[in-house]
Amino acid sequence: MTKLIEVRALDSYRLWLRYADGVEGVVDLSDHVGKGVFAAWEDPRVFARVTIGSSGELVCNDEVDLDPDALYLKLTGKKPEDMFPRLRELIPNAGN
């Protein structure tokens, strides 16, 4: 797991992210807007208040927390077993 060290909300429900290992880039979260807890993002000001929480998660409001590992995977195109090699041992056929 790599630590998320910086986040900035961009227009069109995109986030610029930087991780401790030097990976940085933009993820598009527009497909979540209006669905379930993400209904709050229909007000772009809610999305714009994204911060890094005390446990390293991304926080937009009291209802929306985003997993930085999942965003890292989305950003890099890696699979969970790439980040957590032990999964290959625990899950049959992982990585195949």
QUIWO-V718285 format. One record per backbone hydrogen bond with DSSP energy under -1.0 kcal/mol. NH is the residue of the N-H (numbers start at 1). CO is the residue of the C=O. E is the energy in kcal/mol with one decimal. If there is no record, write none. Layout:
((NH:CO:E) (NH:CO:E))
This chain:
((5:18:-2.8) (6:18:-1.6) (8:16:-2.2) (10:14:-3.2) (15:27:-2.5) (16:8:-2.9) (17:25:-3.0) (18:6:-2.2) (19:23:-2.9) (20:3:-3.0) (22:19:-2.0) (25:17:-2.0) (27:15:-2.4) (29:13:-2.9) (32:29:-2.0) (34:38:-1.9) (35:32:-2.2) (38:35:-2.3) (39:36:-1.9) (40:37:-1.1) (41:38:-1.4) (42:39:-1.9) (43:40:-1.4) (46:43:-2.0) (48:44:-2.2) (49:46:-1.1) (50:47:-1.4) (51:59:-2.3) (53:57:-4.0) (56:53:-1.8) (58:66:-2.6) (59:51:-2.9) (60:64:-2.3) (66:58:-2.9) (71:67:-1.8) (72:68:-2.0) (73:69:-2.3) (74:70:-2.1) (75:71:-2.6) (76:72:-2.6) (77:73:-2.4) (82:79:-1.7) (83:79:-1.1) (84:80:-2.6) (87:84:-2.5) (88:85:-1.7) (89:86:-1.0) (90:86:-1.6) (91:87:-2.7) (94:91:-2.0) (96:93:-1.9))
